[in-house]
Amino acid sequence: MIVYFANRKMEVLGQASTSLPSGIRIKEDVKTEDVETGVATFSCRIPFTRETKKRAEQYTETGNYILRNNEDEHEIYTIIETEINTDNQDIYIYAEDAGLDLLNEVLKEYEADKEYFLKEYAETCLTDSGFEIGINECTEKKLKLSGRSEETATERLLYIAGQFECELSFSFSIKDMMVTHKYVNFYKQRGKDNGVQLRLNKEIDKITVKKTVANLATCYLCTGASQDGTDIPTTLDGYKYDDGDFYVDGHYLKSRNAVERWGRYAWSNEPNKLDGYEGHIVKMFTYDTVSQEELCKQATDSLKKVCNAEVNYEAEITEFTDSIKIGDTVNIIDDMGELYLSARILKLEKSVVDHKNTVTLGDYLIKESGVSEKVEALSAQFAIEAKKRPFYTWIAYADDKFGSGISLNSDGKYYMGIAENQIVLEADISRPEIYKWTRIKGEEGESGQDAILLRVVSSRGTVFKNNAISTVLSVTIYYGSERITNIQELRETLGFNYYLEWYWKSLDDESFGVISSSDNRIGNNGFTFTLTPEDFNAKVDFLCNLMD
């Protein structure tokens, strides 16, 4: 990753990178996108030496811009805060994409005199900031928003988006290192649902489940905007609504199911007798409307979200694809934990240096079985068949990823193919298309510079007495002059899609079986494999392959 630093006139001062062999370097980078605020942030540390300190300070002056290209998108951030640490000899940078143009712009008090479209409200916030309306998916609704006190342009834009039930983002158009347009975008909902599936111990390293009742409520005291010509706010008093669970009671909107589960009852001195208090957990709800119907609708939608414990899922994605965007809906699968989660990405944190990608998921729909009824039936049928007969894994070798020159002999072959869950023992090489092909040998480059060699070494040799086998198998990969001993070095050298996979074959087996990446004997993301006497009762062969 390369970023460029520019001054307030957008004159490029210099650059920093995560991988270039010389110049200013970047470490501990984190880009964060958040659906709630619509603002993207970027932070990192810039190490310096005595020779580069002055230059690094000049690049990272507060108020300067950071330009970063990300695939087909251009990112621009304003440096909001810096911190120079002379002990660590680095500069910490915190930057936001909206920047000073909107973050520090304080708007005067405002109250609408009639109903306006979202675009008309938004334009009053942009004035001379240089921002303009980009994408606007809310063009039909008109609202009359109530008075607002002094606040920043960013705060008011977020308020306007919330009242129109939209989500906000900022984007930029850059040509020849010059910003040509700055946009504020309004979406009905950011992101897409492309059916992306992420599995634990494959694309996902770990899942953290966070639950809280800190914001829980079973009842809202609802108020709307003031009636015309008065200071009296709109309420639900006199409005009739009851869907069996949520119902209006005077000024309040209540949930029967929520209070039954979460209600805090006040007991009288008489044993086992309630004092008549319903025990609702009450919170205020305000929405800018003079319509009781609209106030009730918005309150109901909001109360549905807070009348149960909030659950967020944090997942660390090991195999990240740029096709996954903030706001997207993805499917998280944990076969061992019997979890199948369809959830929306509400927060996305990406680090190029650490190869770490963390998503916070919400707006969830938990499916207990994890599969549809039809797939569940097929799974049950498969389990029955599996008990009746064994399944085999076939391994073959070929000249290319299409299976050309397929053979059971690996001599001179560049690719290995695996076909799992076969019902006969002997491998069939008449159908190369059923194998999943992976390159296992590098191209023959000049002086062997492009060759890839994987070597497995046992910490206690290869001969053991009386089955007293206790050793650690360690993997080292040689790529030209590079020596790779961990997953970070592997991804930096060969790419993010590469990983190690272990196989085993006992004395009576004809083919290798795959060892799950969740096996507790595998460490360091496959670069170590620990063996103990309990792992053997006969001869066992182990195989490690580099996969992509």
Protein Blocks (a to p, Z undefined) as FASTA:
>chain_A
ZZddddfkopafbdcdfkbcgdjddehiacdddfklopacddddddddfklmmmmmmmmg
ghiacdddehjbccddddfbdcddfklopadddddfklmmlmmmccdddddfbdcdfklm
mmmmnmmnopacfbdfbfkbccdddddddddfklmmmmmmmmnopacddddddeehiafb
dcddddfbgcddehiacdehilpmbdcddddfklgcfbdcddddddehiabdcdfehiac
dehjaccehjbccdfklmmmmoccdddfbehiaehinoiacdddddddfbfklmmmmmmm
mmmmmmpccdddddddfbdcfkbcghiacddddfknopacddddfbdcddfklopacddd
ehiacdfkopafklmmmmmmmmmmmmmpccdddddddfbfnopaiafbfghpabdcddeh
iabfbdcfkbmmlpccddfbdcddehhlmpccdddddfkbjbdehhiacddddddddehj
bccfbfklmmmmnopkbccddddddfkbcbdcdddfklmkbgghhpaccddfklpcbdcd
ddddddZZ
